[in-house]
Amino acid sequence: MITLAIDTATKTAGVALLDDERVVAEYFFQLPVHHSETVLPALQRGLRLAALDIGDVGLIALTVGPGSFTGLRIGASTVKGLALAAGTPVPVVGVSTLEALAYNAAGFPGLVCPLLDARKGEVYGALYRADGEGFPETLMEERIGAPAEIVGRHVLAEDALHHAGARQRQDDMGEALPAVRPKVLRGAGIVRRQLDQVRRACPGGCEVGCGACRKHGRGRARRRPR
C-alpha cells in the first residue's frame, strides 16, 4: 500500500511516500516561505518520479500538533484537498507530533520526553516509555508549560529507579539507538497501527478514519492556549 505522509507542524516541512515499509521518496524544507509553497510541489515531483498518481495512495498520514497553528491549518487543508482529489475514499490518520518524535527512540528502555518550543519560555511535551513490543506508550499526556514542569522531579525520580536496569538492557542490545529519522517518516510508520485502532473506536464507522471526522473531535489542530 502506498502511504503519503505530510508534516507541517513545525518550521521544517516534510513530505514522504512509502510503499509499505519502503521509503520511495522524501523531501524536507526549512525555508522562509509558507509550507503551502513547498509541500504540493514536492508531492507532485515525488509522485512523478515514482510513476504514481494521487489515486494510487491508499493512506494519508498527517501530523496534527502540537505545533504552529498556521502550519497545522495548511497541512489539514492540503490533506483534505488531496483526499477529495483521489476520487475514492482515502483513509486519513492524524499523528501526534510528539509521538512521532518519540518513535525515534523506539526500543529504548528508558523514559522518552520529546519537547517542542512553544515560545514565551514554554514547551510542548509528553512522556513515553517503550511497551512490550518496543513502541512508545504514553505515560504523561501532551501538555504545555515551563520545561521544569514538563520534565519535573517525578520524571527524574522515576527514571532514576530504572536507570541501572535500563543501562544494562541498552548495553545488552549490542548497538546504539538508530539514527534519528525525520518525524514525517516515523509518523508514516505508526499510522497503520493507529488506523485499526481508530476504526474500532469510531462509533460512526467512518470509512476515512476519525482523523478526518469532525463529529468525533479528532484530527483538529491543537492551538496553543492563551
Secondary structure, DSSP 4 states (H G I P E B T S, - for coil): -EEEEEE-SSSSEEEEEEETTEEEEEEEE--SS-GGGTHHHHHHHHHHHTT--GGGEEEEEEE--SS-HHHHHHHHHHHHHHHHHTSS---EEEE-HHHHHHGGGTT--SEE--EEEEETTEEEEEEEEE-TTS-EEEEEEEEEE-HHHHT-HHHHHHHHHHHHHHHHHHHHT-SPPPPPPPHHHHHHHHHHHHHHHHHHH-TT--SS-GGG-GGGT-S---PPP-
